C-alpha cells in the first residue's frame, strides 16, 4: 500500500453484495473461495481505507457474516429501483453522514481484484466526480471511487423508478477512466463454473 493516496483517509469503502445471485444459484458473497469466503477476498482491498461497509439484503447470510466482522451493514432504500446504483446510493448517504469525501466500491464477486485498485483510482480521480477501472476487455464501472456529491445525480435518475446503467451514469458525468493492465484481475464469478475457473487461476 505504499502508493496509497492521502485521500484514502477520507474515503469509505462499500462492498456491493445486495444482489439476488440468481445466476449463481445461492448467495455468492459467502461462497467459498481459496479457503475463505469470496466476500472476504474482496474486503481485503478496502483495508487501507478509513472505514468499510457492506451492502446486503436484510437477514441474508451476507449480512450475518458482515455483522460477525463488525462491519456496517447497509440496505437499499425500499423505494429505490432494483440495481447496483441503489446500493451505491445507500453507500454515498452513509459516507456523507460519516464525513467522508469519497466512497470506494467493488462487487463481491471479483475476488482477484488488484491490491492497489483503490490507491490507483484515488490517485487518478483529480477533479472528476468519480473514477472507475477499465481494462482492454472493457469497463468495470462498479470498481470505482465516487465523490459524495454524486448522490444527488443518482437521486435525480431514480425519479419515476428509473435505474440507468452504471456505465452510462459515469459517462454522463465525465468520470475518469483509469486503465489497469491485468484483465484477469477483474473477472467476475457470476456462476459456480466461473468461480471454479477463478479459483483454478488464483
Secondary structure, DSSP 8 states (H G I E B T S, - for coil): -TT--GGGGGEEEEEEE-S--TTTTS-GGGSEETTEEHHHHHHGGGTTSSEEEEEE-TT-HHHHHHHHTT-EEE---TTS-SSHHHHHHHHHHHHHHTT-SEEEEEETT-TT--TTHHHHHHHH-TTSSEEEEEETTEEEEEEEEEETTHHHHHHHHTGGG----HHHHHHHTT-EEEE-S-SGGG----SHHHHHHHHHH-
